[in-house]
Amino acid sequence: MFEVIGLVVGGAAAVYGYIQSRSFVKRRLRYVDSIQKSAIPVLAGAAAAIVAAPVVALLPLIGPPAAIAFGLAVGAGTHAGARDIRDGRD
């Protein structure tokens, strides 16, 4: 039962990270040229995973894969937001 709760919480955090990072890139970083570099989503995802790791370690229901999933989602959201800017989508 507790594994399912941890899975749902980790998935919700990943979805939230994706949506928020994509929105942030589209709104705030529209005129920043360096967001279009290919290494930026990787750096954003790694930073998010590193920041989430201590938080996840304190919560007994959520394991380390939740921090990794959150980092991957933030990196994917950053990449999607940069692609939206390139393609002119609002």
C-alpha positions as CSV (number, residue, x, y, z in Angstrom):
1,M,0.0,0.0,0.0
2,F,2.8,2.4,0.9
3,E,4.6,1.7,-2.3
4,V,1.6,2.8,-4.3
5,I,1.4,6.0,-2.3
6,G,5.1,6.7,-2.9
7,L,4.6,6.0,-6.6
8,V,1.7,8.4,-6.9
9,V,3.5,11.1,-5.0
10,G,6.7,10.7,-7.1
11,G,4.7,10.7,-10.3
12,A,2.8,13.8,-9.3
13,A,6.0,15.6,-8.4
14,A,7.4,14.6,-11.9
15,V,4.4,15.9,-13.7
16,Y,4.5,19.1,-11.6
17,G,8.2,19.6,-12.4
18,Y,7.6,19.1,-16.1
19,I,4.7,21.6,-16.3
20,Q,6.4,24.3,-14.2
21,S,9.7,24.1,-15.9
22,R,8.2,24.3,-19.4
23,S,6.0,27.2,-18.4
24,F,9.0,29.0,-16.7
25,V,11.1,28.6,-19.8
26,K,8.4,29.9,-22.1
27,R,7.5,32.9,-19.9
28,R,10.7,34.0,-18.3
29,L,13.5,32.8,-20.6
30,R,12.0,33.7,-23.9
31,Y,14.7,36.3,-24.7
32,V,17.6,34.4,-23.2
33,D,19.7,33.0,-26.1
34,S,21.6,30.5,-23.9
35,I,18.4,28.5,-23.2
36,Q,18.7,27.1,-26.7
37,K,22.0,25.3,-26.0
38,S,21.7,21.5,-25.8
39,A,23.4,21.2,-22.4
40,I,20.9,23.5,-20.5
41,P,18.1,20.9,-20.1
42,V,20.7,18.4,-18.8
43,L,22.0,20.9,-16.3
44,A,18.5,21.9,-15.2
45,G,17.5,18.3,-14.7
46,A,20.7,17.4,-12.8
47,A,20.2,20.5,-10.5
48,A,16.6,19.6,-9.8
49,A,17.5,16.0,-8.9
50,I,20.3,17.2,-6.6
51,V,18.0,19.7,-4.9
52,A,15.2,17.1,-4.6
53,A,17.5,14.4,-3.2
54,P,17.7,15.6,0.4
55,V,14.0,16.3,0.5
56,V,13.2,12.8,-0.7
57,A,15.7,11.3,1.8
58,L,13.7,12.8,4.6
59,L,10.4,11.4,3.5
60,P,9.9,7.7,4.3
61,L,7.3,7.0,1.6
62,I,9.2,8.3,-1.3
63,G,12.5,6.8,-2.5
64,P,15.4,8.0,-4.5
65,P,13.8,7.1,-7.8
66,A,11.4,9.9,-7.2
67,A,14.2,12.5,-7.2
68,I,15.6,11.0,-10.4
69,A,12.1,11.1,-12.0
70,F,11.7,14.7,-10.9
71,G,15.1,15.7,-12.4
72,L,14.3,13.9,-15.7
73,A,10.9,15.7,-15.9
74,V,12.4,19.1,-15.2
75,G,15.0,18.5,-18.0
76,A,12.3,17.3,-20.4
77,G,10.2,20.4,-19.5
78,T,13.1,22.7,-20.1
79,H,13.8,21.1,-23.4
80,A,10.1,21.3,-24.4
81,G,9.9,25.0,-23.4
82,A,13.0,25.8,-25.4
83,R,11.6,24.0,-28.4
84,D,8.3,25.9,-28.1
85,I,10.2,29.2,-28.2
86,R,12.2,28.1,-31.3
87,D,9.0,27.0,-33.1
88,G,7.1,30.1,-32.1
89,R,4.4,28.3,-30.1
90,D,2.7,30.2,-27.3
